[in-house]
Amino acid sequence: MMSGMAVEGVVREWHPEQGWGVIDTHDTPGGCWAHFGSVAIDGYRELAPGQAVTLEWEAVDQDGFDYRARRVWPTGAAPIDDVGETATDAFSSSVALSADQSQ
C-alpha cells in the first residue's frame, strides 16, 4: 500500500448525512475518498464543498476510488492528533427491540 505525504486539495463533495466525501488533489487523480473519522478537527467532523484542505492519503480501493484520506484538516489549521489508523475502518452498531406479548 502506497501512502502519500501531506498535500493540499479541495473538497469536491461532502455528504454529511452519510459521513463521507471526495477531495480533489493533483496527487490523487479521480478523487480521494474521505470518511468523517479521518477529519482531524475538534468538534463535529464535517467538511464543506469548495473548502481548501490538507490531507494525508493512501492508495487503496475504497468505494470506487483509488485513494483514501488517512487524515484531513482545513488548510492553515493544525490537525488534531487523535485521528489514528482505525479512523477510516468500518464500524457498526445495533439495536434490539422486543414487544410485550402478554396482552
Backbone torsions as a table, in degrees:
resi	resn	phi	psi	omega
1	MET	NA	123.8	-179.5
2	MET	-91.6	137.5	177.9
3	SER	-118.7	149.8	177.7
4	GLY	-105.4	154.2	174.7
5	MET	-77.8	175.8	-178.1
6	ALA	-62.3	129.2	178.5
7	VAL	-132.9	161.0	177.8
8	GLU	-95.7	146.4	-180.0
9	GLY	-152.7	-176.0	179.7
10	VAL	-131.7	135.3	178.4
11	VAL	-70.0	118.2	178.1
12	ARG	-78.5	-46.7	-179.5
13	GLU	-152.0	152.2	177.3
14	TRP	-142.8	131.4	-178.4
15	HIS	-112.1	88.7	-174.4
16	PRO	-61.7	-33.4	-179.3
17	GLU	-70.5	-21.2	178.7
18	GLN	-108.0	-14.4	175.8
19	GLY	76.6	31.5	177.5
20	TRP	-150.4	167.2	178.3
21	GLY	-163.5	-172.9	-178.2
22	VAL	-128.1	135.2	179.5
23	ILE	-119.0	135.0	177.8
24	ASP	-100.3	131.2	173.5
25	THR	-139.9	164.5	176.0
26	HIS	-68.0	-29.0	-175.9
27	ASP	-84.8	-11.1	-176.4
28	THR	-127.0	73.0	-177.6
29	PRO	-57.7	136.1	-178.5
30	GLY	90.2	-8.6	177.4
31	GLY	104.3	155.9	-179.9
32	CYS	-118.5	120.1	179.7
33	TRP	-70.8	137.4	179.4
34	ALA	-134.5	136.8	178.7
35	HIS	-105.6	150.0	-179.0
36	PHE	-58.2	-27.9	179.2
37	GLY	-67.2	-17.8	178.7
38	SER	-93.2	-2.9	-179.8
39	VAL	-78.3	112.3	-171.8
40	ALA	-92.4	64.7	176.6
41	ILE	-133.2	158.4	174.2
42	ASP	-75.0	152.5	176.2
43	GLY	81.9	-153.0	-177.5
44	TYR	-68.0	124.9	-173.5
45	ARG	-91.4	94.4	-178.5
46	GLU	-143.8	149.0	175.6
47	LEU	-119.1	169.0	-178.4
48	ALA	-127.6	141.4	176.0
49	PRO	-54.1	135.8	-178.9
50	GLY	88.0	-9.0	-178.0
51	GLN	-71.7	136.2	174.9
52	ALA	-80.0	129.8	-178.2
53	VAL	-136.0	162.3	171.0
54	THR	-115.5	139.6	-178.6
55	LEU	-145.5	155.3	169.2
56	GLU	-109.5	133.7	-173.3
57	TRP	-129.2	166.9	173.9
58	GLU	-137.1	151.2	179.4
59	ALA	-88.0	110.3	178.6
60	VAL	-149.5	168.3	173.2
61	ASP	-94.7	109.7	-177.2
62	GLN	-130.9	105.4	175.4
63	ASP	50.8	42.1	178.0
64	GLY	88.3	1.2	177.8
65	PHE	-108.9	146.8	179.9
66	ASP	-85.4	-6.6	-176.5
67	TYR	-136.2	148.6	177.7
68	ARG	-134.2	137.6	177.3
69	ALA	-74.2	127.7	174.4
70	ARG	-85.9	-35.2	178.9
71	ARG	-156.0	135.2	-179.3
72	VAL	-141.4	141.5	-179.3
73	TRP	-152.0	158.5	179.6
74	PRO	-59.6	135.8	178.1
75	THR	-59.6	134.4	-180.0
76	GLY	93.1	-12.8	178.4
77	ALA	-101.8	162.2	175.1
78	ALA	-92.4	133.6	179.2
79	PRO	-73.4	150.0	173.2
80	ILE	-76.4	159.8	-174.1
81	ASP	-92.9	-11.2	-173.0
82	ASP	-86.0	9.7	174.7
83	VAL	-89.1	113.5	-173.7
84	GLY	-118.0	-167.3	-177.4
85	GLU	-56.1	-35.0	-175.9
86	THR	-86.4	-0.2	-176.1
87	ALA	-61.7	-29.5	-179.0
88	THR	-103.3	4.8	177.3
89	ASP	-72.7	156.2	179.8
90	ALA	-65.7	154.5	176.4
91	PHE	-137.2	163.9	177.9
92	SER	-148.4	161.7	174.5
93	SER	-148.5	163.3	179.4
94	SER	-149.5	159.5	177.5
95	VAL	-135.8	134.4	176.1
96	ALA	-112.5	127.3	179.3
97	LEU	-117.0	144.3	174.5
98	SER	-138.3	151.9	-179.0
99	ALA	-110.9	145.7	177.0
100	ASP	-75.8	113.1	-176.2
101	GLN	-90.8	3.5	-173.9
102	SER	-80.6	-8.2	-177.5
103	GLN	-95.7	NA	NA
